[in-house]
Amino acid sequence: MINKYYDLARLKDELATDHYHHLALKASDCIVCHHCDKRCPFHVQQSKHMQEITDYFHE
């Protein structure tokens, strides 16, 4: 949901931004262990992406 709301928020979807801010866990909760980076089937560096999302939402 974090990635979904981020993508929609970047398209100026204000409802997605509101939904993101009401999530129980947010991108800022990432502890940068890199475990998800190794497991991503799309070879996305999720830990880096979580920081980008954190910055975007000013957490």
CHARMM internal coordinates of N, CA and C (Angstrom, degrees):
IC EDIT
DIST 1 N 1 CA 1.4412
DIST 1 CA 1 C 1.5366
ANGL 1 N 1 CA 1 C 110.81
DIST 1 C 2 N 1.3192
ANGL 1 CA 1 C 2 N 115.90
DIHE 1 N 1 CA 1 C 2 N -32.22
DIST 2 N 2 CA 1.4649
ANGL 1 C 2 N 2 CA 119.53
DIHE 1 CA 1 C 2 N 2 CA 179.60
DIST 2 CA 2 C 1.5244
ANGL 2 N 2 CA 2 C 109.87
DIHE 1 C 2 N 2 CA 2 C -58.81
DIST 2 C 3 N 1.3147
ANGL 2 CA 2 C 3 N 116.87
DIHE 2 N 2 CA 2 C 3 N -50.01
DIST 3 N 3 CA 1.4652
ANGL 2 C 3 N 3 CA 120.97
DIHE 2 CA 2 C 3 N 3 CA -179.42
DIST 3 CA 3 C 1.5297
ANGL 3 N 3 CA 3 C 111.41
DIHE 2 C 3 N 3 CA 3 C -64.72
DIST 3 C 4 N 1.3167
ANGL 3 CA 3 C 4 N 116.48
DIHE 3 N 3 CA 3 C 4 N -41.20
DIST 4 N 4 CA 1.4631
ANGL 3 C 4 N 4 CA 120.81
DIHE 3 CA 3 C 4 N 4 CA -179.26
DIST 4 CA 4 C 1.5237
ANGL 4 N 4 CA 4 C 111.07
DIHE 3 C 4 N 4 CA 4 C -61.71
DIST 4 C 5 N 1.3248
ANGL 4 CA 4 C 5 N 116.83
DIHE 4 N 4 CA 4 C 5 N -50.28
DIST 5 N 5 CA 1.4610
ANGL 4 C 5 N 5 CA 120.07
DIHE 4 CA 4 C 5 N 5 CA -179.26
DIST 5 CA 5 C 1.5256
ANGL 5 N 5 CA 5 C 111.78
DIHE 4 C 5 N 5 CA 5 C -65.39
DIST 5 C 6 N 1.3066
ANGL 5 CA 5 C 6 N 116.96
DIHE 5 N 5 CA 5 C 6 N -35.26
DIST 6 N 6 CA 1.4692
ANGL 5 C 6 N 6 CA 120.68
DIHE 5 CA 5 C 6 N 6 CA 177.08
DIST 6 CA 6 C 1.5268
ANGL 6 N 6 CA 6 C 109.92
DIHE 5 C 6 N 6 CA 6 C -62.79
DIST 6 C 7 N 1.3189
ANGL 6 CA 6 C 7 N 116.23
DIHE 6 N 6 CA 6 C 7 N -48.84
DIST 7 N 7 CA 1.4727
ANGL 6 C 7 N 7 CA 119.72
DIHE 6 CA 6 C 7 N 7 CA -179.82
DIST 7 CA 7 C 1.5245
ANGL 7 N 7 CA 7 C 111.23
DIHE 6 C 7 N 7 CA 7 C -59.67
DIST 7 C 8 N 1.3223
ANGL 7 CA 7 C 8 N 116.75
DIHE 7 N 7 CA 7 C 8 N -43.86
DIST 8 N 8 CA 1.4651
ANGL 7 C 8 N 8 CA 120.27
DIHE 7 CA 7 C 8 N 8 CA -179.96
DIST 8 CA 8 C 1.5276
ANGL 8 N 8 CA 8 C 111.36
DIHE 7 C 8 N 8 CA 8 C -68.72
DIST 8 C 9 N 1.3149
ANGL 8 CA 8 C 9 N 117.28
DIHE 8 N 8 CA 8 C 9 N -38.62
DIST 9 N 9 CA 1.4604
ANGL 8 C 9 N 9 CA 120.63
DIHE 8 CA 8 C 9 N 9 CA 179.42
DIST 9 CA 9 C 1.5241
ANGL 9 N 9 CA 9 C 110.88
DIHE 8 C 9 N 9 CA 9 C -63.61
DIST 9 C 10 N 1.3179
ANGL 9 CA 9 C 10 N 116.89
DIHE 9 N 9 CA 9 C 10 N -37.12
DIST 10 N 10 CA 1.4684
ANGL 9 C 10 N 10 CA 120.45
DIHE 9 CA 9 C 10 N 10 CA 178.09
DIST 10 CA 10 C 1.5240
ANGL 10 N 10 CA 10 C 111.29
DIHE 9 C 10 N 10 CA 10 C -65.09
DIST 10 C 11 N 1.3383
ANGL 10 CA 10 C 11 N 116.25
DIHE 10 N 10 CA 10 C 11 N -21.29
DIST 11 N 11 CA 1.4707
ANGL 10 C 11 N 11 CA 121.14
DIHE 10 CA 10 C 11 N 11 CA 176.26
DIST 11 CA 11 C 1.5288
ANGL 11 N 11 CA 11 C 111.11
DIHE 10 C 11 N 11 CA 11 C -91.42
DIST 11 C 12 N 1.3367
ANGL 11 CA 11 C 12 N 115.36
DIHE 11 N 11 CA 11 C 12 N 14.15
DIST 12 N 12 CA 1.4699
ANGL 11 C 12 N 12 CA 123.75
DIHE 11 CA 11 C 12 N 12 CA 177.21
DIST 12 CA 12 C 1.5292
ANGL 12 N 12 CA 12 C 113.47
DIHE 11 C 12 N 12 CA 12 C 71.96
DIST 12 C 13 N 1.3228
ANGL 12 CA 12 C 13 N 117.62
DIHE 12 N 12 CA 12 C 13 N 28.35
DIST 13 N 13 CA 1.4630
ANGL 12 C 13 N 13 CA 122.09
DIHE 12 CA 12 C 13 N 13 CA 175.49
DIST 13 CA 13 C 1.5328
ANGL 13 N 13 CA 13 C 107.93
DIHE 12 C 13 N 13 CA 13 C -84.24
DIST 13 C 14 N 1.3314
ANGL 13 CA 13 C 14 N 116.03
DIHE 13 N 13 CA 13 C 14 N 101.82
DIST 14 N 14 CA 1.4586
ANGL 13 C 14 N 14 CA 120.66
DIHE 13 CA 13 C 14 N 14 CA -176.37
DIST 14 CA 14 C 1.5236
ANGL 14 N 14 CA 14 C 112.32
DIHE 13 C 14 N 14 CA 14 C -66.57
DIST 14 C 15 N 1.3175
ANGL 14 CA 14 C 15 N 117.49
DIHE 14 N 14 CA 14 C 15 N -31.22
DIST 15 N 15 CA 1.4604
ANGL 14 C 15 N 15 CA 120.83
DIHE 14 CA 14 C 15 N 15 CA 178.16
DIST 15 CA 15 C 1.5277
ANGL 15 N 15 CA 15 C 110.66
DIHE 14 C 15 N 15 CA 15 C -65.11
DIST 15 C 16 N 1.3158
ANGL 15 CA 15 C 16 N 116.80
DIHE 15 N 15 CA 15 C 16 N -38.95
DIST 16 N 16 CA 1.4664
ANGL 15 C 16 N 16 CA 120.94
DIHE 15 CA 15 C 16 N 16 CA 177.73
DIST 16 CA 16 C 1.5244
ANGL 16 N 16 CA 16 C 110.14
DIHE 15 C 16 N 16 CA 16 C -64.30
DIST 16 C 17 N 1.3160
ANGL 16 CA 16 C 17 N 117.21
DIHE 16 N 16 CA 16 C 17 N -39.25
DIST 17 N 17 CA 1.4606
ANGL 16 C 17 N 17 CA 120.98
DIHE 16 CA 16 C 17 N 17 CA 177.81
DIST 17 CA 17 C 1.5251
ANGL 17 N 17 CA 17 C 109.97
DIHE 16 C 17 N 17 CA 17 C -62.02
DIST 17 C 18 N 1.3082
ANGL 17 CA 17 C 18 N 116.65
DIHE 17 N 17 CA 17 C 18 N -44.69
DIST 18 N 18 CA 1.4655
ANGL 17 C 18 N 18 CA 121.01
DIHE 17 CA 17 C 18 N 18 CA 178.01
DIST 18 CA 18 C 1.5249
ANGL 18 N 18 CA 18 C 111.08
DIHE 17 C 18 N 18 CA 18 C -62.28
DIST 18 C 19 N 1.3176
ANGL 18 CA 18 C 19 N 116.94
DIHE 18 N 18 CA 18 C 19 N -44.49
DIST 19 N 19 CA 1.4697
ANGL 18 C 19 N 19 CA 121.05
DIHE 18 CA 18 C 19 N 19 CA 179.11
DIST 19 CA 19 C 1.5274
ANGL 19 N 19 CA 19 C 110.43
DIHE 18 C 19 N 19 CA 19 C -61.91
DIST 19 C 20 N 1.3295
ANGL 19 CA 19 C 20 N 116.73
DIHE 19 N 19 CA 19 C 20 N -40.79
DIST 20 N 20 CA 1.4606
ANGL 19 C 20 N 20 CA 119.99
DIHE 19 CA 19 C 20 N 20 CA 179.05
DIST 20 CA 20 C 1.5266
ANGL 20 N 20 CA 20 C 110.33
DIHE 19 C 20 N 20 CA 20 C -58.74
DIST 20 C 21 N 1.3162
ANGL 20 CA 20 C 21 N 116.62
DIHE 20 N 20 CA 20 C 21 N -46.04
DIST 21 N 21 CA 1.4643
ANGL 20 C 21 N 21 CA 120.83
DIHE 20 CA 20 C 21 N 21 CA -176.63
DIST 21 CA 21 C 1.5251
ANGL 21 N 21 CA 21 C 112.45
DIHE 20 C 21 N 21 CA 21 C -67.20
DIST 21 C 22 N 1.3219
ANGL 21 CA 21 C 22 N 117.38
DIHE 21 N 21 CA 21 C 22 N -15.03
DIST 22 N 22 CA 1.4612
ANGL 21 C 22 N 22 CA 120.84
DIHE 21 CA 21 C 22 N 22 CA 178.03
DIST 22 CA 22 C 1.5309
ANGL 22 N 22 CA 22 C 113.46
DIHE 21 C 22 N 22 CA 22 C -100.49
DIST 22 C 23 N 1.3151
ANGL 22 CA 22 C 23 N 118.35
DIHE 22 N 22 CA 22 C 23 N 4.25
DIST 23 N 23 CA 1.4620
ANGL 22 C 23 N 23 CA 121.30
DIHE 22 CA 22 C 23 N 23 CA 176.53
DIST 23 CA 23 C 1.5293
ANGL 23 N 23 CA 23 C 110.06
DIHE 22 C 23 N 23 CA 23 C -66.71
DIST 23 C 24 N 1.3148
ANGL 23 CA 23 C 24 N 115.98
DIHE 23 N 23 CA 23 C 24 N 146.12
DIST 24 N 24 CA 1.4685
ANGL 23 C 24 N 24 CA 120.52
DIHE 23 CA 23 C 24 N 24 CA 177.81
DIST 24 CA 24 C 1.5238
ANGL 24 N 24 CA 24 C 110.94
DIHE 23 C 24 N 24 CA 24 C -67.16
DIST 24 C 25 N 1.3196
ANGL 24 CA 24 C 25 N 116.84
DIHE 24 N 24 CA 24 C 25 N -39.41
DIST 25 N 25 CA 1.4637
ANGL 24 C 25 N 25 CA 122.58
DIHE 24 CA 24 C 25 N 25 CA 177.22
DIST 25 CA 25 C 1.5154
ANGL 25 N 25 CA 25 C 108.57
DIHE 24 C 25 N 25 CA 25 C -122.54
DIST 25 C 26 N 1.3192
ANGL 25 CA 25 C 26 N 115.60
DIHE 25 N 25 CA 25 C 26 N 137.91
DIST 26 N 26 CA 1.4527
ANGL 25 C 26 N 26 CA 120.75
DIHE 25 CA 25 C 26 N 26 CA -177.56
DIST 26 CA 26 C 1.5275
ANGL 26 N 26 CA 26 C 110.11
DIHE 25 C 26 N 26 CA 26 C -122.14
DIST 26 C 27 N 1.2917
ANGL 26 CA 26 C 27 N 116.17
DIHE 26 N 26 CA 26 C 27 N 174.67
DIST 27 N 27 CA 1.4662
ANGL 26 C 27 N 27 CA 121.32
DIHE 26 CA 26 C 27 N 27 CA -179.33
DIST 27 CA 27 C 1.5236
ANGL 27 N 27 CA 27 C 111.63
DIHE 26 C 27 N 27 CA 27 C -57.14
DIST 27 C 28 N 1.3059
ANGL 27 CA 27 C 28 N 116.83
DIHE 27 N 27 CA 27 C 28 N -31.94
DIST 28 N 28 CA 1.4643
ANGL 27 C 28 N 28 CA 120.76
DIHE 27 CA 27 C 28 N 28 CA 179.96
DIST 28 CA 28 C 1.5314
ANGL 28 N 28 CA 28 C 112.63
DIHE 27 C 28 N 28 CA 28 C -67.32
DIST 28 C 29 N 1.3308
ANGL 28 CA 28 C 29 N 117.15
DIHE 28 N 28 CA 28 C 29 N -12.82
DIST 29 N 29 CA 1.4666
ANGL 28 C 29 N 29 CA 120.67
DIHE 28 CA 28 C 29 N 29 CA 176.93
DIST 29 CA 29 C 1.5241
ANGL 29 N 29 CA 29 C 112.60
DIHE 28 C 29 N 29 CA 29 C -81.82
DIST 29 C 30 N 1.3173
ANGL 29 CA 29 C 30 N 117.32
DIHE 29 N 29 CA 29 C 30 N -7.78
DIST 30 N 30 CA 1.4650
ANGL 29 C 30 N 30 CA 121.85
DIHE 29 CA 29 C 30 N 30 CA 177.74
DIST 30 CA 30 C 1.5270
ANGL 30 N 30 CA 30 C 109.35
DIHE 29 C 30 N 30 CA 30 C -61.90
DIST 30 C 31 N 1.3188
ANGL 30 CA 30 C 31 N 116.94
DIHE 30 N 30 CA 30 C 31 N 131.63
DIST 31 N 31 CA 1.4655
ANGL 30 C 31 N 31 CA 120.86
DIHE 30 CA 30 C 31 N 31 CA -179.64
DIST 31 CA 31 C 1.5313
ANGL 31 N 31 CA 31 C 112.00
DIHE 30 C 31 N 31 CA 31 C -98.49
DIST 31 C 32 N 1.3032
ANGL 31 CA 31 C 32 N 116.97
DIHE 31 N 31 CA 31 C 32 N 7.88
DIST 32 N 32 CA 1.4674
ANGL 31 C 32 N 32 CA 125.06
DIHE 31 CA 31 C 32 N 32 CA 175.91
DIST 32 CA 32 C 1.5352
ANGL 32 N 32 CA 32 C 111.39
DIHE 31 C 32 N 32 CA 32 C 54.72
DIST 32 C 33 N 1.3186
ANGL 32 CA 32 C 33 N 115.22
DIHE 32 N 32 CA 32 C 33 N 48.63
DIST 33 N 33 CA 1.4647
ANGL 32 C 33 N 33 CA 120.23
DIHE 32 CA 32 C 33 N 33 CA 178.12
DIST 33 CA 33 C 1.5337
ANGL 33 N 33 CA 33 C 111.47
DIHE 32 C 33 N 33 CA 33 C -84.18
DIST 33 C 34 N 1.3254
ANGL 33 CA 33 C 34 N 116.91
DIHE 33 N 33 CA 33 C 34 N -13.44
DIST 34 N 34 CA 1.4719
ANGL 33 C 34 N 34 CA 124.90
DIHE 33 CA 33 C 34 N 34 CA 178.64
DIST 34 CA 34 C 1.5312
ANGL 34 N 34 CA 34 C 113.88
DIHE 33 C 34 N 34 CA 34 C 70.48
DIST 34 C 35 N 1.3191
ANGL 34 CA 34 C 35 N 117.73
DIHE 34 N 34 CA 34 C 35 N 6.75
DIST 35 N 35 CA 1.4657
ANGL 34 C 35 N 35 CA 120.60
DIHE 34 CA 34 C 35 N 35 CA 179.14
DIST 35 CA 35 C 1.5388
ANGL 35 N 35 CA 35 C 110.63
DIHE 34 C 35 N 35 CA 35 C -60.66
DIST 35 C 36 N 1.3157
ANGL 35 CA 35 C 36 N 116.85
DIHE 35 N 35 CA 35 C 36 N -43.13
DIST 36 N 36 CA 1.4685
ANGL 35 C 36 N 36 CA 120.02
DIHE 35 CA 35 C 36 N 36 CA -178.42
DIST 36 CA 36 C 1.5301
ANGL 36 N 36 CA 36 C 111.69
DIHE 35 C 36 N 36 CA 36 C -69.39
DIST 36 C 37 N 1.3354
ANGL 36 CA 36 C 37 N 116.90
DIHE 36 N 36 CA 36 C 37 N -28.58
DIST 37 N 37 CA 1.4656
ANGL 36 C 37 N 37 CA 120.09
DIHE 36 CA 36 C 37 N 37 CA 178.66
DIST 37 CA 37 C 1.5278
ANGL 37 N 37 CA 37 C 110.74
DIHE 36 C 37 N 37 CA 37 C -60.35
DIST 37 C 38 N 1.3108
ANGL 37 CA 37 C 38 N 115.67
DIHE 37 N 37 CA 37 C 38 N -40.88
DIST 38 N 38 CA 1.4667
ANGL 37 C 38 N 38 CA 121.30
DIHE 37 CA 37 C 38 N 38 CA -178.57
DIST 38 CA 38 C 1.5226
ANGL 38 N 38 CA 38 C 112.62
DIHE 37 C 38 N 38 CA 38 C -71.76
DIST 38 C 39 N 1.3301
ANGL 38 CA 38 C 39 N 116.05
DIHE 38 N 38 CA 38 C 39 N -26.88
DIST 39 N 39 CA 1.4600
ANGL 38 C 39 N 39 CA 120.98
DIHE 38 CA 38 C 39 N 39 CA -175.08
DIST 39 CA 39 C 1.5207
ANGL 39 N 39 CA 39 C 114.52
DIHE 38 C 39 N 39 CA 39 C -94.52
DIST 39 C 40 N 1.3173
ANGL 39 CA 39 C 40 N 117.60
DIHE 39 N 39 CA 39 C 40 N -13.07
DIST 40 N 40 CA 1.4651
ANGL 39 C 40 N 40 CA 120.37
DIHE 39 CA 39 C 40 N 40 CA -174.72
DIST 40 CA 40 C 1.5322
ANGL 40 N 40 CA 40 C 110.65
DIHE 39 C 40 N 40 CA 40 C -66.58
DIST 40 C 41 N 1.3300
ANGL 40 CA 40 C 41 N 117.01
DIHE 40 N 40 CA 40 C 41 N 120.90
DIST 41 N 41 CA 1.4711
ANGL 40 C 41 N 41 CA 119.61
DIHE 40 CA 40 C 41 N 41 CA -179.47
DIST 41 CA 41 C 1.5257
ANGL 41 N 41 CA 41 C 112.99
DIHE 40 C 41 N 41 CA 41 C -69.57
DIST 41 C 42 N 1.3341
ANGL 41 CA 41 C 42 N 116.80
DIHE 41 N 41 CA 41 C 42 N -13.73
DIST 42 N 42 CA 1.4591
ANGL 41 C 42 N 42 CA 121.23
DIHE 41 CA 41 C 42 N 42 CA -179.84
DIST 42 CA 42 C 1.5242
ANGL 42 N 42 CA 42 C 112.25
DIHE 41 C 42 N 42 CA 42 C -100.76
DIST 42 C 43 N 1.3323
ANGL 42 CA 42 C 43 N 115.92
DIHE 42 N 42 CA 42 C 43 N 3.95
DIST 43 N 43 CA 1.4700
ANGL 42 C 43 N 43 CA 122.88
DIHE 42 CA 42 C 43 N 43 CA 178.01
DIST 43 CA 43 C 1.5284
ANGL 43 N 43 CA 43 C 112.06
DIHE 42 C 43 N 43 CA 43 C 59.53
DIST 43 C 44 N 1.3303
ANGL 43 CA 43 C 44 N 115.27
DIHE 43 N 43 CA 43 C 44 N 37.38
DIST 44 N 44 CA 1.4613
ANGL 43 C 44 N 44 CA 121.39
DIHE 43 CA 43 C 44 N 44 CA 176.29
DIST 44 CA 44 C 1.5240
ANGL 44 N 44 CA 44 C 107.85
DIHE 43 C 44 N 44 CA 44 C -91.44
DIST 44 C 45 N 1.3039
ANGL 44 CA 44 C 45 N 116.41
DIHE 44 N 44 CA 44 C 45 N 136.42
DIST 45 N 45 CA 1.4627
ANGL 44 C 45 N 45 CA 120.30
DIHE 44 CA 44 C 45 N 45 CA 175.35
DIST 45 CA 45 C 1.5262
ANGL 45 N 45 CA 45 C 107.52
DIHE 44 C 45 N 45 CA 45 C -81.23
DIST 45 C 46 N 1.3330
ANGL 45 CA 45 C 46 N 115.36
DIHE 45 N 45 CA 45 C 46 N 86.50
DIST 46 N 46 CA 1.4543
ANGL 45 C 46 N 46 CA 120.95
DIHE 45 CA 45 C 46 N 46 CA -175.42
DIST 46 CA 46 C 1.5235
ANGL 46 N 46 CA 46 C 112.62
DIHE 45 C 46 N 46 CA 46 C -61.39
DIST 46 C 47 N 1.3135
ANGL 46 CA 46 C 47 N 118.08
DIHE 46 N 46 CA 46 C 47 N -35.26
DIST 47 N 47 CA 1.4642
ANGL 46 C 47 N 47 CA 119.54
DIHE 46 CA 46 C 47 N 47 CA 179.98
DIST 47 CA 47 C 1.5325
ANGL 47 N 47 CA 47 C 110.71
DIHE 46 C 47 N 47 CA 47 C -62.76
DIST 47 C 48 N 1.3050
ANGL 47 CA 47 C 48 N 116.95
DIHE 47 N 47 CA 47 C 48 N -39.01
DIST 48 N 48 CA 1.4672
ANGL 47 C 48 N 48 CA 121.31
DIHE 47 CA 47 C 48 N 48 CA 176.43
DIST 48 CA 48 C 1.5320
ANGL 48 N 48 CA 48 C 110.00
DIHE 47 C 48 N 48 CA 48 C -68.54
DIST 48 C 49 N 1.3184
ANGL 48 CA 48 C 49 N 115.35
DIHE 48 N 48 CA 48 C 49 N -39.64
DIST 49 N 49 CA 1.4657
ANGL 48 C 49 N 49 CA 121.07
DIHE 48 CA 48 C 49 N 49 CA 179.59
DIST 49 CA 49 C 1.5287
ANGL 49 N 49 CA 49 C 110.65
DIHE 48 C 49 N 49 CA 49 C -63.96
DIST 49 C 50 N 1.3297
ANGL 49 CA 49 C 50 N 117.71
DIHE 49 N 49 CA 49 C 50 N -38.15
DIST 50 N 50 CA 1.4672
ANGL 49 C 50 N 50 CA 121.44
DIHE 49 CA 49 C 50 N 50 CA 178.58
DIST 50 CA 50 C 1.5265
ANGL 50 N 50 CA 50 C 110.39
DIHE 49 C 50 N 50 CA 50 C -62.72
DIST 50 C 51 N 1.3190
ANGL 50 CA 50 C 51 N 117.53
DIHE 50 N 50 CA 50 C 51 N -36.65
DIST 51 N 51 CA 1.4669
ANGL 50 C 51 N 51 CA 120.31
DIHE 50 CA 50 C 51 N 51 CA 177.17
DIST 51 CA 51 C 1.5207
ANGL 51 N 51 CA 51 C 110.53
DIHE 50 C 51 N 51 CA 51 C -67.38
DIST 51 C 52 N 1.3184
ANGL 51 CA 51 C 52 N 116.41
DIHE 51 N 51 CA 51 C 52 N -40.35
DIST 52 N 52 CA 1.4694
ANGL 51 C 52 N 52 CA 121.12
DIHE 51 CA 51 C 52 N 52 CA 177.33
DIST 52 CA 52 C 1.5308
ANGL 52 N 52 CA 52 C 110.18
DIHE 51 C 52 N 52 CA 52 C -60.28
DIST 52 C 53 N 1.3240
ANGL 52 CA 52 C 53 N 116.71
DIHE 52 N 52 CA 52 C 53 N -42.88
DIST 53 N 53 CA 1.4695
ANGL 52 C 53 N 53 CA 121.51
DIHE 52 CA 52 C 53 N 53 CA 179.54
DIST 53 CA 53 C 1.5226
ANGL 53 N 53 CA 53 C 110.23
DIHE 52 C 53 N 53 CA 53 C -67.14
DIST 53 C 54 N 1.3097
ANGL 53 CA 53 C 54 N 116.89
DIHE 53 N 53 CA 53 C 54 N -42.32
DIST 54 N 54 CA 1.4664
ANGL 53 C 54 N 54 CA 121.36
DIHE 53 CA 53 C 54 N 54 CA 177.38
DIST 54 CA 54 C 1.5221
ANGL 54 N 54 CA 54 C 109.91
DIHE 53 C 54 N 54 CA 54 C -57.24
DIST 54 C 55 N 1.3035
ANGL 54 CA 54 C 55 N 116.80
DIHE 54 N 54 CA 54 C 55 N -46.22
DIST 55 N 55 CA 1.4610
ANGL 54 C 55 N 55 CA 121.09
DIHE 54 CA 54 C 55 N 55 CA 178.97
DIST 55 CA 55 C 1.5262
ANGL 55 N 55 CA 55 C 111.60
DIHE 54 C 55 N 55 CA 55 C -63.57
DIST 55 C 56 N 1.3175
ANGL 55 CA 55 C 56 N 116.79
DIHE 55 N 55 CA 55 C 56 N -41.68
DIST 56 N 56 CA 1.4604
ANGL 55 C 56 N 56 CA 121.21
DIHE 55 CA 55 C 56 N 56 CA -178.62
DIST 56 CA 56 C 1.5236
ANGL 56 N 56 CA 56 C 111.49
DIHE 55 C 56 N 56 CA 56 C -60.75
DIST 56 C 57 N 1.3256
ANGL 56 CA 56 C 57 N 116.59
DIHE 56 N 56 CA 56 C 57 N -44.70
DIST 57 N 57 CA 1.4609
ANGL 56 C 57 N 57 CA 121.05
DIHE 56 CA 56 C 57 N 57 CA -178.03
DIST 57 CA 57 C 1.5348
ANGL 57 N 57 CA 57 C 112.49
DIHE 56 C 57 N 57 CA 57 C -88.12
DIST 57 C 58 N 1.3179
ANGL 57 CA 57 C 58 N 117.89
DIHE 57 N 57 CA 57 C 58 N 6.97
DIST 58 N 58 CA 1.4700
ANGL 57 C 58 N 58 CA 123.30
DIHE 57 CA 57 C 58 N 58 CA 177.18
DIST 58 CA 58 C 1.5262
ANGL 58 N 58 CA 58 C 112.48
DIHE 57 C 58 N 58 CA 58 C 53.85
DIST 58 C 59 N 1.3114
ANGL 58 CA 58 C 59 N 115.93
DIHE 58 N 58 CA 58 C 59 N 49.27
DIST 59 N 59 CA 1.4747
ANGL 58 C 59 N 59 CA 119.87
DIHE 58 CA 58 C 59 N 59 CA 179.44
DIST 59 CA 59 C 1.5047
ANGL 59 N 59 CA 59 C 110.84
DIHE 58 C 59 N 59 CA 59 C -87.44
END
COOR INIT
IC SEED 1 N 1 CA 1 C
IC BUILD
